[in-house]
């Protein structure tokens, strides 16, 4: 399972993946693919990446034993991989840093990005400021409204934030606008934020995020002397999940579980659970599981968490789902909100609403397991950005 793609089928994960793009984008995608293939075996590139991970991002992030949450739930012992402690507050910086260095090597001076919850936008703006590149971030106007702190952070870092008012006015539409910009400005670099889109993005993003899994595997072994029974991560596009899953794929005794956004109901438009409500199709460059109606039109989505509010999922997750190497569940808005509050009060850690979906799944799962069993959760980000959303839902005035 360590290498799901093959030399004769690059960018394919079983039936999924590929590069379904307009001809106008083909030269840019080809140049990106060639550049990434060139740096994959370049020790100087990875030495620079690792150096900045240590001195700029603050890696390695720790693994924390959630003692009070474990005691409160009974059953399995819960550990957290603390991506919330990385610079900018989430796992997104790992990929943004890698792609930013690649863009610099390619001679690019202008970077385009999309963002939903704002964490990828902040990470990209941060890297562009550090490397001295212009940055334009596309963001749905609904997401701008619910993620105001991150919008201010991006602008403070020198990025131009462009609101997108078409379609659902969320992440899907931000990606559409970023791709249109790339078509118009082929000399720019499109820094896609998740493990989706056309090849090479799903592979490249996974490779940059795999640092999470390598660290977590070594840390949990050092702390406990064994591997976890379950690894949990929330899944929007799927970058934080594939980042931690990647180091456990060959460990058959480790159960991998992704947690999607169950939203507020089972009807199309009320959730973002692609594996329970979607079917295979093509969206924004890749063949994968997509939420769509009977006529194949892309469905609207909903989640209390902007970062999970997306109609498709990374193609490697689609392959892991079909082969049953990973299993995918969903958590609704109410459960995620309760988990957000529980982790805050029991552990002194305010999680991102996205990460709270994984916490909510652990809250349901841990009591069904034995005390000698272990759950490792990828806590993909911190929840400072979500305090206004949560306060509004709870009816609290800030």
N, C-alpha and C positions, 0 to 999 in steps of 0.2 A: 504493500500500500504506500510505500514511501515515494514512489515516482509514478503517479497516475497517468502522466502524459508520456508519449513515446516519440522517438525521433521522426517517424513517418507520419505522425498525427500531432504536431505541436499545437498546444492550446486546446486539446480535446481531453475531456474527462469522461471516458466512456462515450456515450452518445452526446454529451453536453459540451458547451463551450463554443469554440470556433470564432470566426470573425465576420459577422454579417454587417457590413458597413457600405455606405455609398462610395462610388468610385472616386469622388472628390476627396475622401479621407484616406484612400489607399496609400498614396505616397507618404503621408505623415505617419500612418500606422506602421508601414514597412520600415521607415527610418528609425522609429522607436524600437521596433523588434530587433533590428540589427544592432542598435546601440546597446540594448539590454543584453543581448547574447554576447556582445564584446566584453562587457564588464563582469559577467557572471564568473569568469575564471580569472579575473584580474585582482591579484592580492593587494595592489595599491589602492584600488577603489574600496575594497572591504576594510582595509586598515583605516582609511579615512572615515568610513562609516562607523566602525567600531569606536574609534577615538571620539567622535562627536557624540555617540551614544553614551559614552562614559562621562564626558566633560561638559556636554551641553544638555542632553536629555536627562541625565542622572541615573542611568542604568548601572547595575541591575536593579529593577524594582523588587521589593521583597515579597515573600509569601508570609501571610499573617494567619495565625490560628485564631478563628472566631470562637473563643472559649464560651462567652456568655450566650451567643446565638446557639451554639451546639448544645449547651446545657438546657437552654429554654425549650428547644425542640425535642430533646431526647433522641436516641438513635445515633446516626452517623456523626463523625467528627467533621467539621467544616473548616476548610482552609481557603483563603482568598489570595489570588495573584493580583498584586496591587498596581495595576496600570493607571489607577487614579493618581498615583504619586509620580508619574512621569511628567516631565516639563510640558506645559499646556493642559495637563489634567486628564489625558486619555491616551489610549493606545495609538491614536491617529498619527502622532508624531513619528512613530517608527517608519511608516510608509512615506510620509511627507518628506522626511529627511533623506531617505534613500532615493526617491524620485527627484528631489531637489538637486542632489549631487549629480544624478544622471543628466538632468536638464542642463546643469552648469557645464558638464563635460561635452554635451552636444552643442554648446555655444549659444544656448537660448538665454534671452534676457527678459522675456515676458512669460509669466505662468498664469494659466487659467485653471480654476478649480470650481467644483460644486460643493454644496454642503447642505445637510438637513438639520441636524442638531447644532451645527456650528462648530463642532470639535475639529472636523477635518479642515474647515475654513480657517480656524484659528491656528491649527498646526501648519497649514500651508503658508499663511501670512507670516508666521513666526520664522519659518525656514527661509522664505523669500527676503525678509528683513535681514536675517543673519548672512545670507549669501549675496545680498545686493541686487535682487531682481524685482521687477514690477509684478504686481499680483492683482488679479481680478477674480472675485469670488461671486458665483451665481447662487442665489438662495431664494426659495419660494417665499412670497410675501407673508403667507400664513406662518411659516417657520421664523421669519424675521420678527413677527409679532410675539411669538412665544419663546424666542431665544435672544431677547434684547441684550443681555450681558455679553454674549459671544459676538453679536454684531458690533457692539462698541469696542470689544477687544480687537477684532479684525481691523477696524478703522484706525484704532490707536496704533496698530502695528504697521500702518501704511497701506493696507489693502483697499481696493475699491470694491464695495459690496453692491451688486446689482440685483435688485428685487425682480422676481419673476411672477407675473400675475396671470399667466396662462394656465389652462388645465386645472389640476388639483392644487396648484400654487404651493407644491411641496417638492420633495427631493427629485422625483421623476422628471419634473418640468425644469428643475435647475440643471439636471444632466443634459436635457435636450438643448437648453440654451448654451451651455458650455460647449457642446459638440458643434453647434452652429457657429459659435465664435471661432472654434478651431478650424472649421472649413474656410471661414473668411480670412483667418490669420494663420496660415500654415506654418509660419516661422515661430509661432508661439509653442509652448509646451503645455499639454493638457495633463494635469496632475490628478488623475481619477482617485477617489478616496477609498474605494472598497474593492473586494475581490470579485468584481463583475465586469461587464463590458466586453469588448472584443479582445482577442489575444493581442498583445501579451499581458494585459492588465491582470486577469485572475491569477496567473502564475507569478507575475512580478510582485503584486501586492502580498500574496501569500509568502513569498520568499522574504520580503522585508519584515513581515509580521511574525515570521517563524521564530524570531528572537524571543518572543513571549514563551513559546512552548519549550525551547531549549533551556531557558532559565528556570522555568517552573518545574520541569522534570528533574533537573539537578537539585533544585532547592527542596522539593518535597522528599526526594530520596535522602538528602542530607538530614532533614528535620525528623523524618519518621522511619527511615530505613526501608521503605517500600513505596510502591506506586499507588495512586489513588484508585478507588473502585469506580468512581464516576468523575468525569470532567464535564463541567457545565459552562455554557457561554450563551449570551443572547445572540440572535441572528437577525440582522437587517439585510444588508448586502452580504455580510458574513466575514469581514476581515479579522475581527478580534477572535471569532470562533475558529476559523481555519488557522490562525496564528498559533493558538494553544493546542488545537487538535493535531497539528502537523507532527508534533514530537511523540504522540501516543498512538499513531495509526497502526503500527506494527505490534502493539501490546494488546493481544486479544482479550486479556482479562480486564482491560480498562474500558468501561462503558462511556461512549461519547454522546453527549446530549446537547442539542441546540434548542434554544427557546425563542420562538417567534412571538409577534405581537398579536394577541387574541382580541385586542381592541374592546369594543362594547357589544359585540354580537356576531352571529354566524353568517349573516347576509353579506353579499358582496358589497364592498364600500364601508363596512363596519369594522374591518380588521385588516391585518397585513400578514396572515398566516398562509404562506404560499403552498406548503406541503399538505395542508388539510383542505384548502379551498381553491387551489390552483391546478394547472395542468401544463405540460411542456409546451413551450412556444418561444418565440424570439422577441427580445426587448433590448434595445440599446446595445446591439452588437453581439449578443450571445444567445445561444439556445439553452434554455433552462426552465425551471418552473416559474410560471407567471400567473398572476391573478387576472382573469379575463372573463368576459361574458360569453354567451352561447354563440355569438357572431365573431368571436375572436378579438373584440375591442378590449383594450386594457382597462381593467377595473379601477375604480377609485379605492383608496385605502384609508384607514384610520388607525392611529395609535396615540396614546397619551405621550409617547416618546417620539420626538421628531426623527431621531436616527433610525428607528425601525419602521418608519412610515413609507414603505416602498413596495412596489408591485411585483418585483422579481427577486431572485436570490442568486448568489454566486454559483457558477456551474459546477464547481468541485463539490459543493454541498449537495447539489442535485444527484451527482454520482454516488456520494456517500450515503444518501438517503435510499437510493434504489438498490444498492448493494447491502444495505442494512449494517454498514460499518458504523454509521452514526444514526441516532434516532432524534426526531424533532417533535417537540411538543409546543404548546402555546399557553400564554398567561394573559389574562385580560387586564384591562386598565385598573380595575379595583384591586386586584391581587398585587399588581406591580406597585401601586400606591401604598398599600399596606406594607409591602416588603421594604420600600423606600424608608418608611417611618421606623420599621422594626430594626433595621441595621443601624440607623442613626441613633436610636435610643439604647440599643443593647451593646453596640461596639464603638460608638463614637465615630462612625464613618458614614458620611452622607454620600450615597451612591448616585450615579447618573440614573435617570429613569430607565434608560436602556439596560444598564447593568442590573437594575432592580427586578427586571423580568427573570434573570437568572437566579437572583436571590429568592424570588417567589417560588420558583420551581424547586429549589433546595428546601424551602420551608415545607413544601408538600412531600418531598421525597425522603428527607432525613428521618422522620419518625417511623418510616417503614423499613429502615435499615438497622443493622446491629451497631452497638457502640464501638466495636472493633473495626468498623468499616469507615471509609473516608470519602468525602466529596471535595473536589478542588474546583473552585469557581473562578473564572476570569472576570475580575471586577474591572470592566473595561474603561470606566471613567468616573469622575467625581460629579457630585450633583449641584454644585454652586449654580450652574447654568439653569437649573430646573426649579429654583426656589419660588420664582414668581408663578410658574405653572401650578406647582403643588399648592402654594398659598391660595391661588384662585379657586382650585378645585375644593380645598378644605374650607373656603369661605373666610380666610384670614386676611386681614389688611396689613400690608407691610408699610 
